[in-house]
């Protein structure tokens, strides 16, 4: 797959827009969305979608076909220089240079994987497809989450139903040392949504974030996962 910097920018903008739509479309004061995980999961799943399903993904991302694949492939490649295996990351003593590990997986539940779909998925760096037996699927999902997040997320929250056919999993792992240790207790942070339209109603919403890591000046590790079993 041949990519260009403009492709990565297009995917980043599509991810941000989708993330804001997801956050602003939910209810309640506390909202957490991983735009990268959400958008990448949809982009990879679209490689096996057809008809109205593919059209709905293209509409959600604002990208379609070969452009969608090139854009999200380029976005993953843009962070390749920070890539490191989760097994090498100690959350209590992260490296001086930042580490970002990204992984996407589609797990089918006793459904065969078509070779053409597999060939398309592997063009996305860090993406894979696996076929699982339903009986041990939940344990396998949890083991994958634990491994790709260096143990920061211990298990998957997915609880399968008999009607589920596949699970999309995506994880983003970040590790780095604090450049300057935080001092004092919690401090308020202000998050501002994009200006204009319905997004402006969220401007100025405040939250509190614990500002003292377990080992001040040493530790900064976080991970997000986006599991999504269809019904």
Buried (B, 14 or more C-beta within 10 A) or exposed (E): EEBEEEBBBBBBEBBBBBBBBBBBEEEEEEBEBBBBBBBBBBBBBBBBBEEEEBEEBBEBBBBBEEBBBBBBBBBBBBBEEBBBEBEEBEBEEBEEEBBBBBBBBBBBBEEEBEEEBBEBBEBBBBBBBBBBEEEEBBEBBBEBBBBBBBBBBEEBEBEBEEEBEBBBBBBBBBBBBBEEBBEEEEEEEEEEBBEEEEBEEBEEEEEEEEBEBEEEEEBBBEBBBBBBBEE
